[in-house]
Amino acid sequence: MPKYLDAHKMSGFDEASLRRAKDSPKDEFGVTHNDILYNKEEDKLYCILDAPDKESVEKHHHKFGIKCDWITEVKSVS
């Protein structure tokens, strides 16, 4: 499955809610979290997701009222 990296504002998420999001099962758009990175001081969140396509990533975030600054498909060496 393709892997995507995206960036957006933290939108009030705290570390506990980010952990729950990371551990959540695949959603109705086929999206699962590999990792979530954040910088509270810069109000930035970076998601590493498995998703069928970029549109699924957009729908996944839209469900939570989040608009991504950018989304890009990435590859992993692991």
Backbone as CSV, one residue per row, in Angstrom:
resi,resn,N_x,N_y,N_z,CA_x,CA_y,CA_z,C_x,C_y,C_z
1,MET,0.850,-1.172,0.000,0.000,0.000,0.000,0.899,1.239,0.000
2,PRO,0.532,2.262,-0.736,1.328,3.495,-0.755,1.426,4.135,0.630
3,LYS,2.502,4.860,0.833,2.771,5.562,2.092,2.788,7.062,1.794
4,TYR,2.192,7.850,2.703,2.099,9.302,2.518,2.593,10.026,3.761
5,LEU,3.158,11.187,3.534,3.575,12.103,4.586,2.784,13.381,4.379
6,ASP,2.215,13.904,5.482,1.493,15.170,5.375,1.842,16.071,6.551
7,ALA,1.509,17.339,6.411,1.754,18.324,7.467,0.514,19.184,7.631
8,HIS,0.244,19.540,8.891,-0.867,20.442,9.206,-0.717,20.957,10.628
9,LYS,-1.567,21.883,11.023,-1.556,22.412,12.385,-1.967,21.313,13.356
10,MET,-1.538,21.431,14.615,-1.892,20.445,15.630,-3.385,20.478,15.951
11,SER,-4.035,21.602,15.732,-5.491,21.728,15.909,-5.977,21.290,17.283
12,GLY,-5.192,21.584,18.323,-5.623,21.283,19.682,-5.383,19.856,20.143
13,PHE,-4.768,19.012,19.313,-4.465,17.648,19.743,-3.385,17.663,20.815
14,ASP,-3.506,16.773,21.787,-2.441,16.600,22.774,-1.787,15.238,22.522
15,GLU,-0.744,14.935,23.268,0.011,13.710,23.009,-0.850,12.460,23.200
16,ALA,-1.733,12.456,24.179,-2.589,11.292,24.419,-3.531,11.045,23.233
17,SER,-4.123,12.097,22.702,-5.032,11.922,21.566,-4.265,11.509,20.309
18,LEU,-3.039,11.979,20.169,-2.212,11.568,19.033,-1.863,10.082,19.133
19,ARG,-1.580,9.614,20.351,-1.296,8.192,20.556,-2.506,7.336,20.185
20,ARG,-3.700,7.776,20.602,-4.915,7.036,20.264,-5.126,7.005,18.748
21,ALA,-4.882,8.138,18.101,-5.039,8.195,16.637,-4.058,7.238,15.965
22,LYS,-2.823,7.208,16.446,-1.812,6.336,15.844,-2.189,4.871,15.984
23,ASP,-2.804,4.516,17.108,-3.143,3.120,17.377,-4.523,2.722,16.857
24,SER,-5.226,3.647,16.222,-6.574,3.342,15.742,-6.524,2.417,14.524
25,PRO,-7.586,1.631,14.340,-7.623,0.717,13.189,-7.825,1.466,11.872
26,LYS,-7.690,0.754,10.788,-7.916,1.316,9.453,-9.291,1.959,9.416
27,ASP,-9.378,3.166,8.845,-10.665,3.863,8.785,-11.431,3.513,7.516
28,GLU,-12.593,4.134,7.341,-13.453,3.828,6.190,-12.844,4.231,4.856
29,PHE,-11.746,5.019,4.880,-11.065,5.428,3.648,-9.852,4.538,3.358
30,GLY,-9.598,3.552,4.242,-8.467,2.653,4.068,-7.161,3.209,4.604
31,VAL,-7.243,4.215,5.497,-6.058,4.905,6.011,-5.672,4.366,7.388
32,THR,-4.376,4.078,7.564,-3.820,3.732,8.872,-2.585,4.591,9.128
33,HIS,-2.342,4.865,10.405,-1.179,5.671,10.803,0.032,4.778,11.028
34,ASN,1.153,5.144,10.445,2.437,4.513,10.761,3.091,5.233,11.923
35,ASP,3.033,6.548,11.877,3.619,7.365,12.937,3.039,8.764,12.855
36,ILE,3.093,9.472,13.971,2.691,10.870,14.032,3.807,11.616,14.751
37,LEU,4.360,12.599,14.101,5.424,13.429,14.659,4.860,14.815,14.894
38,TYR,5.311,15.499,15.940,4.766,16.828,16.201,5.790,17.749,16.835
39,ASN,5.529,19.042,16.691,6.311,20.088,17.332,5.299,21.072,17.911
40,LYS,5.074,20.971,19.219,4.065,21.779,19.891,4.364,23.272,19.769
41,GLU,5.644,23.660,19.899,6.031,25.071,19.831,5.707,25.686,18.467
42,GLU,5.823,24.897,17.409,5.536,25.386,16.053,4.098,25.071,15.621
43,ASP,3.328,24.389,16.497,1.950,24.009,16.200,1.881,23.205,14.902
44,LYS,2.798,22.235,14.753,2.887,21.438,13.534,2.781,19.953,13.845
45,LEU,2.038,19.260,12.998,1.885,17.820,13.078,2.273,17.230,11.732
46,TYR,2.977,16.105,11.756,3.382,15.395,10.548,2.894,13.955,10.678
47,CYS,2.076,13.519,9.745,1.537,12.165,9.773,2.221,11.322,8.708
48,ILE,2.555,10.092,9.072,3.045,9.111,8.115,1.963,8.035,8.046
49,LEU,1.334,7.925,6.887,0.140,7.106,6.730,0.280,6.082,5.615
50,ASP,-0.393,4.948,5.785,-0.635,4.031,4.678,-2.022,4.369,4.173
51,ALA,-2.150,4.558,2.874,-3.442,4.927,2.295,-3.485,4.500,0.836
52,PRO,-4.688,4.212,0.334,-4.797,3.808,-1.068,-4.364,4.894,-2.048
53,ASP,-4.613,6.171,-1.681,-4.271,7.286,-2.570,-4.326,8.603,-1.793
54,LYS,-3.880,9.660,-2.435,-3.824,10.980,-1.807,-5.218,11.463,-1.403
55,GLU,-6.222,11.167,-2.226,-7.586,11.598,-1.927,-8.083,10.969,-0.627
56,SER,-7.693,9.738,-0.351,-8.077,9.079,0.905,-7.462,9.783,2.103
57,VAL,-6.229,10.249,1.961,-5.571,11.003,3.025,-6.334,12.306,3.278
58,GLU,-6.722,12.985,2.207,-7.491,14.236,2.351,-8.820,13.979,3.057
59,LYS,-9.532,12.921,2.652,-10.816,12.592,3.271,-10.645,12.234,4.742
60,HIS,-9.590,11.488,5.053,-9.292,11.100,6.435,-9.141,12.348,7.314
61,HIS,-8.396,13.319,6.860,-8.192,14.536,7.645,-9.452,15.409,7.678
62,HIS,-10.145,15.486,6.556,-11.358,16.301,6.479,-12.395,15.836,7.502
63,LYS,-12.432,14.525,7.747,-13.356,13.953,8.730,-13.169,14.597,10.107
64,PHE,-11.943,15.044,10.411,-11.628,15.670,11.690,-11.542,17.194,11.588
65,GLY,-11.960,17.744,10.446,-11.938,19.191,10.264,-10.546,19.746,10.019
66,ILE,-9.645,18.917,9.504,-8.250,19.321,9.299,-7.969,19.462,7.805
67,LYS,-7.322,20.563,7.448,-6.849,20.766,6.076,-5.333,20.680,6.095
68,CYS,-4.784,19.776,5.310,-3.326,19.594,5.265,-2.669,20.737,4.499
69,ASP,-1.494,21.146,4.966,-0.678,22.124,4.242,-0.162,21.485,2.958
70,TRP,0.235,20.214,3.072,0.692,19.448,1.914,0.615,17.959,2.226
71,ILE,0.561,17.175,1.155,0.550,15.710,1.230,1.460,15.214,0.101
72,THR,2.355,14.293,0.427,3.227,13.738,-0.607,3.391,12.237,-0.405
73,GLU,3.450,11.511,-1.502,3.720,10.079,-1.417,5.212,9.888,-1.164
74,VAL,5.540,8.957,-0.251,6.933,8.699,0.103,7.204,7.202,0.057
75,LYS,8.475,6.854,0.006,8.945,5.466,0.068,9.734,5.293,1.359
76,SER,9.842,4.060,1.818,10.592,3.761,3.032,11.668,2.725,2.724
77,VAL,12.791,2.820,3.415,13.855,1.820,3.248,13.693,0.674,4.245
78,SER,12.759,0.772,5.154,12.594,-0.314,6.133,11.572,-1.329,5.701
